[in-house]
Amino acid sequence: MENVLDRLKHKMQNASSSFILLATFLVLFSSASLLYFLQPYFEEIHLQRMNTTWGITLMISGLTLLLIKVSFLVYILFLYLRYKTVASVSDTELPLCTVIVPAYNEGELVYKTLHSLAESDYPAEKLQIISIDDGSKDDTWQWMQLAKEELGNRISIYQQSKNKGKRHALYRGFKLGMGDVFITVDSDSIVKKDTLRIMASPFVVNDECGAVAGNVRVLNRDKALIPRMLNVSFAFSFEFIRSAQSALGSVLCTPGALSAYRREAVMNCREAWITQTFLGQVSKIGEDRAMTNMILKQGYKVLFQKNAYVYTNTPERYKNLYKMFIRWERSNIRENIAMSKFAFGNFRDGAKSGTRILLMNQWLKLIMAYPATLLMIYFIATYPILFFSSTMMSILVFSSIQAFFYAKKHSLSESLWAYPYSLFYAFTLFWITPYAIATAGRSGWLTRDLTKKQLKEHEQSVSIS
């Protein structure tokens, strides 16, 4: 009976997915057709604008921004074509490696994470796996204990007396770790068998390498629509954008789901990292971007290993998704400020202009957040048809870039999710960056707290046991 229900649920999800994809293409095609047939009307509006100073200013500004964005995209493509992964070194060359898994309210997922790490093809005598429960309110600790029972001395588990935040859990791991290389893995993530050795290899062959970013893919992409859309977005963000950044040795953020750090680089900034503040408050978010910044500041290069895969759970509901994006954007704002303090100085031997271009593109997005929002409101109020049709056309063009990339590298059918995701983001998540700027001083994690229902169920299970 359970198998029948699962098959029925799977069919319903496929039908829903097909409907959304079809509806998306109908909307985009209709908008493109509308734009074509209303071209005379838009030309008249354009001529009216050209008779005003406001119109000329708006047109010049828009064309300038478009030129900058297209130029940056061409630059990224040039860097992407230069990117090369670092080949895995032999077992004898691999360094002593400490894997740190911080966990908070992850339940059974941490058990699966620890097993995937223990099953890696990294030499057992060179691998130390540490997992730290950061004061979870659910059964995370019980699952960690079960993993310990099954894996024995292959893993070590620790428990914080109370929830102190992911940064503190990692800090404890850095203090306990004996490896020459630290690898951090989120507790809701699964690594491939060769991921750890691929992540550790750049440190062996490149003395300038201070950190390495892994390739994050979506683990739960078959369970809901949002993860399916995010899967395509993640692939473009990592395999295209971070590949290009890696060609400069300047990946801007090593992801929490999978990152590797040279021990010496971590020890040089560990205390500054754990005591970092923003607007007078201790930083509790953005630990990954902060560590990346501090390692770049030391003059090290930060690379990306495209073939080091980790599969991680992503939000399945809109509320959890926007909370995750708010946290990421707040971190970007803070760390862009921090990076600006050293990126325009002599922080590294050799060329530095590429790193500065990457940073300036980050700033452009933030600087334009409020003007773009105000312009959107203005056009919706004055020229709604023009706004709607031109927005749809822009989504069609820029989504096609992501879709083409994903189709070439992975799957044609899955690549089509780039289109509904762009629509979804444009109309339901456009407010994230302006809101994050206004609330950049807040440090709440937002996405890992248990609901009242979950807390009650946990308390009942504890009292019964």
QUIVEN-V577490 format. One record per pair of residues at least 4 apart in sequence whose C-alpha atoms are under 7 Angstrom apart, sorted by sequence separation. I is the first residue (numbers start at 1). J is the second residue. D is the distance in whole Angstrom. If there is no record, write none. Layout:
I,J,D + I,J,D
This chain:
1,5,6 + 2,6,6 + 3,7,6 + 4,8,6 + 5,9,6 + 6,10,6 + 7,11,6 + 8,12,6 + 9,13,6 + 10,14,6 + 11,15,6 + 12,16,6 + 13,17,6 + 14,18,6 + 15,19,6 + 16,20,6 + 17,21,6 + 18,22,6 + 19,23,6 + 20,24,6 + 21,25,6 + 22,26,6 + 23,27,6 + 24,28,6 + 25,29,6 + 26,30,6 + 27,31,6 + 28,32,6 + 29,33,6 + 30,34,6 + 31,35,6 + 32,36,6 + 33,37,6 + 34,38,6 + 35,39,6 + 38,42,6 + 39,43,6 + 40,44,6 + 41,45,7 + 42,46,6 + 43,47,6 + 44,48,6 + 45,49,6 + 46,50,6 + 47,51,7 + 52,56,6 + 53,57,6 + 54,58,6 + 55,59,6 + 56,60,6 + 57,61,6 + 58,62,6 + 59,63,6 + 60,64,6 + 61,65,6 + 62,66,6 + 63,67,6 + 64,68,6 + 65,69,6 + 66,70,6 + 67,71,6 + 68,72,6 + 69,73,6 + 70,74,6 + 71,75,6 + 72,76,6 + 73,77,6 + 74,78,6 + 75,79,6 + 76,80,6 + 77,81,6 + 78,82,7 + 79,83,6 + 89,93,6 + 90,94,6 + 106,110,6 + 108,112,7 + 109,113,6 + 110,114,6 + 111,115,6 + 112,116,6 + 113,117,6 + 114,118,6 + 115,119,6 + 116,120,7 + 123,127,6 + 136,140,6 + 139,143,7 + 140,144,6 + 141,145,6 + 142,146,6 + 143,147,6 + 144,148,6 + 145,149,6 + 146,150,6 + 147,151,6 + 148,152,5 + 151,155,7 + 164,168,6 + 165,169,7 + 166,170,6 + 167,171,6 + 168,172,6 + 169,173,6 + 170,174,6 + 171,175,6 + 172,176,6 + 173,177,6 + 185,189,7 + 191,195,6 + 194,198,6 + 195,199,6 + 196,200,6 + 197,201,6 + 201,205,7 + 202,206,6 + 203,207,6 + 224,228,7 + 225,229,6 + 226,230,6 + 227,231,6 + 229,233,7 + 230,234,6 + 231,235,6 + 232,236,6 + 233,237,6 + 234,238,6 + 235,239,6 + 236,240,5 + 237,241,5 + 238,242,5 + 239,243,6 + 240,244,6 + 241,245,6 + 242,246,6 + 243,247,6 + 245,249,6 + 246,250,6 + 255,259,6 + 262,266,6 + 263,267,6 + 264,268,6 + 265,269,7 + 266,270,5 + 269,273,6 + 270,274,6 + 271,275,6 + 272,276,6 + 277,281,5 + 278,282,6 + 286,290,6 + 287,291,6 + 288,292,6 + 289,293,6 + 290,294,6 + 291,295,6 + 292,296,6 + 293,297,6 + 294,298,7 + 296,300,5 + 317,321,6 + 318,322,6 + 319,323,6 + 320,324,6 + 321,325,6 + 322,326,6 + 323,327,6 + 324,328,6 + 325,329,6 + 326,330,6 + 327,331,6 + 328,332,6 + 329,333,6 + 330,334,6 + 331,335,6 + 332,336,6 + 333,337,6 + 334,338,6 + 335,339,6 + 336,340,6 + 337,341,7 + 339,343,6 + 340,344,7 + 343,347,7 + 352,356,7 + 353,357,6 + 354,358,6 + 355,359,6 + 356,360,6 + 357,361,6 + 358,362,7 + 359,363,6 + 360,364,6 + 361,365,7 + 362,366,7 + 363,367,6 + 364,368,6 + 365,369,6 + 368,372,6 + 369,373,6 + 370,374,6 + 371,375,6 + 372,376,6 + 373,377,6 + 374,378,6 + 375,379,6 + 376,380,6 + 377,381,6 + 378,382,6 + 379,383,5 + 380,384,4 + 383,387,6 + 384,388,6 + 385,389,6 + 386,390,6 + 387,391,6 + 388,392,6 + 389,393,6 + 390,394,6 + 391,395,6 + 392,396,6 + 393,397,6 + 394,398,6 + 395,399,6 + 396,400,6 + 397,401,7 + 399,403,6 + 400,404,6 + 401,405,6 + 402,406,6 + 403,407,6 + 404,408,6 + 405,409,6 + 406,410,5 + 407,411,5 + 411,415,6 + 412,416,7 + 417,421,6 + 418,422,6 + 419,423,6 + 420,424,6 + 421,425,6 + 422,426,6 + 423,427,6 + 424,428,6 + 425,429,5 + 426,430,5 + 431,435,6 + 432,436,6 + 433,437,6 + 434,438,6 + 435,439,6 + 436,440,5 + 450,454,6 + 451,455,6 + 452,456,6 + 453,457,6 + 454,458,6 + 455,459,6 + 456,460,6 + 457,461,6 + 458,462,6 + 459,463,6 + 460,464,6 + 461,465,6 + 50,55,5 + 89,94,6 + 122,127,7 + 236,241,7 + 237,242,7 + 238,243,7 + 245,250,5 + 246,251,5 + 254,259,5 + 261,266,7 + 277,282,4 + 278,283,6 + 295,300,6 + 296,301,6 + 315,320,6 + 342,347,6 + 379,384,6 + 406,411,6 + 407,412,4 + 425,430,6 + 450,455,6 + 49,55,4 + 50,56,5 + 203,209,6 + 221,227,5 + 222,228,7 + 245,251,5 + 276,282,6 + 277,283,5 + 296,302,7 + 315,321,5 + 49,56,7 + 103,110,7 + 148,155,6 + 202,209,7 + 220,227,6 + 221,228,5 + 275,282,7 + 276,283,6 + 380,387,6 + 133,141,6 + 379,387,6 + 407,415,5 + 218,227,7 + 242,251,6 + 406,415,5 + 221,231,7 + 344,356,7 + 403,415,5 + 144,157,7 + 199,212,7 + 218,231,5 + 343,356,6 + 403,416,6 + 217,231,6 + 403,418,6 + 402,418,6 + 217,234,6 + 216,234,7 + 217,235,7 + 273,291,7 + 181,200,7 + 399,418,6 + 399,419,6 + 215,238,6 + 396,419,7 + 399,422,7 + 135,159,7 + 129,154,7 + 130,155,6 + 131,156,6 + 132,157,6 + 133,158,6 + 134,159,6 + 135,160,5 + 269,294,6 + 129,155,5 + 130,156,5 + 131,157,5 + 132,158,5 + 133,159,5 + 134,160,5 + 135,161,6 + 128,155,7 + 129,156,6 + 130,157,6 + 131,158,6 + 132,159,6 + 133,160,6 + 135,162,4 + 136,163,7 + 395,422,6 + 134,162,7 + 135,163,4 + 395,423,7 + 97,126,6 + 98,127,6 + 99,128,6 + 100,129,6 + 101,130,6 + 102,131,6 + 103,132,6 + 104,133,6 + 134,163,5 + 96,126,5 + 97,127,5 + 98,128,5 + 99,129,5 + 100,130,5 + 101,131,4 + 102,132,5 + 103,133,5 + 104,134,5 + 134,164,7 + 265,295,6 + 95,126,7 + 96,127,6 + 97,128,6 + 98,129,6 + 99,130,6 + 100,131,6 + 101,132,6 + 102,133,6 + 103,134,6 + 104,135,7 + 105,136,5 + 107,138,7 + 134,165,7 + 91,123,7 + 102,134,7 + 104,136,5 + 105,137,6 + 107,139,5 + 108,140,7 + 111,143,6 + 256,288,6 + 105,138,6 + 107,140,4 + 110,143,7 + 111,144,6 + 114,147,7 + 255,288,6 + 106,140,6 + 110,144,7 + 254,288,6 + 105,140,6 + 108,143,6 + 134,169,6 + 253,288,6 + 254,289,6 + 107,143,6 + 111,147,6 + 118,154,7 + 253,289,5 + 132,169,6 + 254,292,6 + 253,292,6 + 252,292,7 + 213,254,5 + 216,257,7 + 212,254,7 + 213,255,6 + 130,173,7 + 214,258,5 + 213,258,7 + 214,259,6 + 286,331,5 + 290,335,6 + 297,342,7 + 213,259,5 + 285,331,7 + 289,335,7 + 293,339,6 + 212,259,6 + 213,260,7 + 212,260,5 + 299,347,6 + 211,260,5 + 212,261,6 + 298,347,7 + 299,348,4 + 211,261,4 + 297,347,6 + 210,261,6 + 211,262,6 + 250,301,6 + 251,302,5 + 210,262,5 + 249,301,5 + 250,302,5 + 251,303,6 + 258,310,7 + 249,302,5 + 250,303,7 + 251,304,7 + 249,303,5 + 210,265,6 + 257,312,7 + 246,302,7 + 246,303,5 + 246,304,5 + 203,262,7 + 199,260,6 + 243,304,6 + 242,304,6 + 102,166,6 + 369,433,6 + 370,434,6 + 369,434,6 + 102,169,6 + 239,306,6 + 102,170,6 + 189,257,7 + 100,170,7 + 186,256,6 + 185,256,7 + 186,257,5 + 121,193,6 + 184,256,7 + 185,257,5 + 186,258,7 + 100,173,6 + 120,193,4 + 121,194,6 + 185,258,5 + 113,187,6 + 116,190,6 + 117,191,7 + 119,193,6 + 120,194,6 + 122,196,7 + 184,258,6 + 185,259,7 + 113,188,6 + 116,191,6 + 122,197,6 + 184,259,5 + 113,189,6 + 183,259,6 + 184,260,6 + 110,187,5 + 113,190,5 + 183,260,4 + 109,187,6 + 110,188,6 + 182,260,6 + 183,261,6 + 98,177,6 + 109,188,5 + 181,260,7 + 182,261,5 + 98,178,6 + 181,261,6 + 182,262,6 + 98,179,5 + 106,187,7 + 181,262,5 + 182,263,6 + 97,179,4 + 106,188,7 + 180,262,6 + 181,263,5 + 96,179,5 + 97,180,6 + 98,181,6 + 99,182,6 + 100,183,6 + 101,184,6 + 180,263,5 + 96,180,5 + 97,181,5 + 98,182,5 + 99,183,5 + 100,184,5 + 101,185,5 + 102,186,6 + 103,187,5 + 95,180,6 + 96,181,7 + 97,182,6 + 98,183,6 + 99,184,6 + 100,185,6 + 101,186,6 + 102,187,6 + 210,295,6 + 95,181,7 + 101,187,6 + 227,314,6 + 227,315,7 + 227,316,6 + 210,300,5 + 211,301,7 + 212,302,6 + 213,303,6 + 214,304,6 + 215,305,7 + 226,316,6 + 209,300,6 + 210,301,6 + 211,302,5 + 212,303,5 + 213,304,5 + 214,305,6 + 215,306,5 + 208,300,5 + 209,301,5 + 210,302,6 + 211,303,6 + 212,304,5 + 213,305,6 + 214,306,7 + 215,307,7 + 219,311,5 + 224,316,6 + 208,301,6 + 209,302,6 + 212,305,7 + 215,308,6 + 216,309,6 + 217,310,6 + 218,311,5 + 219,312,5 + 220,313,6 + 214,308,5 + 215,309,5 + 216,310,5 + 217,311,5 + 218,312,5 + 219,313,5 + 220,314,7 + 214,309,6 + 215,310,6 + 216,311,6 + 217,312,6 + 218,313,6 + 216,312,7 + 218,314,7 + 329,433,6 + 333,437,7 + 250,355,6 + 94,200,7 + 199,305,7 + 248,354,7 + 326,432,6 + 330,436,5 + 94,201,7 + 167,274,7 + 248,355,7 + 325,432,7 + 329,436,6 + 330,437,7 + 333,440,7 + 88,197,6 + 199,308,6 + 88,198,5 + 198,308,6 + 326,436,6 + 330,440,5 + 89,201,6 + 88,201,5 + 195,308,5 + 195,309,6 + 86,202,6 + 167,284,7 + 192,309,6 + 191,309,6 + 192,310,7 + 327,445,7 + 165,284,6 + 191,310,4 + 167,287,6 + 190,310,6 + 191,311,6 + 189,310,6 + 190,311,5 + 189,311,5 + 190,312,6 + 189,312,4 + 323,446,6 + 324,447,6 + 188,312,6 + 189,313,7 + 323,447,6 + 188,313,6 + 320,447,6 + 285,443,6 + 284,443,6 + 80,240,6 + 83,243,6 + 283,443,6 + 285,445,7 + 83,244,6 + 279,441,6 + 80,243,6 + 83,246,7 + 278,441,7 + 80,244,4 + 83,247,5 + 76,241,7 + 79,244,5 + 82,247,6 + 236,402,6 + 76,244,6 + 79,247,6 + 232,406,7 + 232,415,6 + 232,417,7 + 233,418,7 + 232,418,6 + 229,417,5 + 228,417,7 + 229,418,6 + 229,421,5 + 86,305,7 + 85,305,6 + 85,306,6 + 138,458,6 + 105,448,7 + 35,389,6 + 34,389,7 + 32,389,7 + 31,389,5 + 31,392,6 + 32,393,6 + 31,393,7 + 28,392,6 + 28,396,7 + 24,419,7 + 24,420,6 + 21,420,7
